[in-house]
Amino acid sequence: MKRISRCLSAVRRALPLAGLPALLTALLLTASACQKAEEVPAPAQLLPPDKMVGLLIELHTLEARTEAAALPPDSSRALFQQEKKKLYWRHEVSDSIFAQSFRYYAVRGKELNTIYQSVIDSLDAREKVVK
């Protein structure tokens, strides 16, 4: 029963997010929240929390820019995927390393919450500068 409760709370945590990274977040949280933290070992190339914060900030910013481009949905998705590959390349990270690291942190909810709190704070600060 505890595992089901944890799975449901993982999905609830992912719901306030929006867009393509949110879909990735929801899927990873749902898939990994049903596992115990000790069942998911640290990947060999685990991204440190500060690098995850930077990548997530840029991913969410990229998503917002892509949505604001007013393109048809299929073109928007293609543009997002293309730009996401460039983002990973600039940070010298593969999509699989990012996904493995995200899954690792997702199973450890407190660590993911800390990472996302930094992401939210940074995005809020950037929004205030723009206004």
Secondary structure as UniProt FT lines:
FT   HELIX           2..14
FT   TURN            15..16
FT   HELIX           20..33
FT   HELIX           37..39
FT   TURN            44..45
FT   HELIX           49..68
FT   HELIX           73..90
FT   TURN            91..92
FT   HELIX           95..107
FT   HELIX           109..130
//
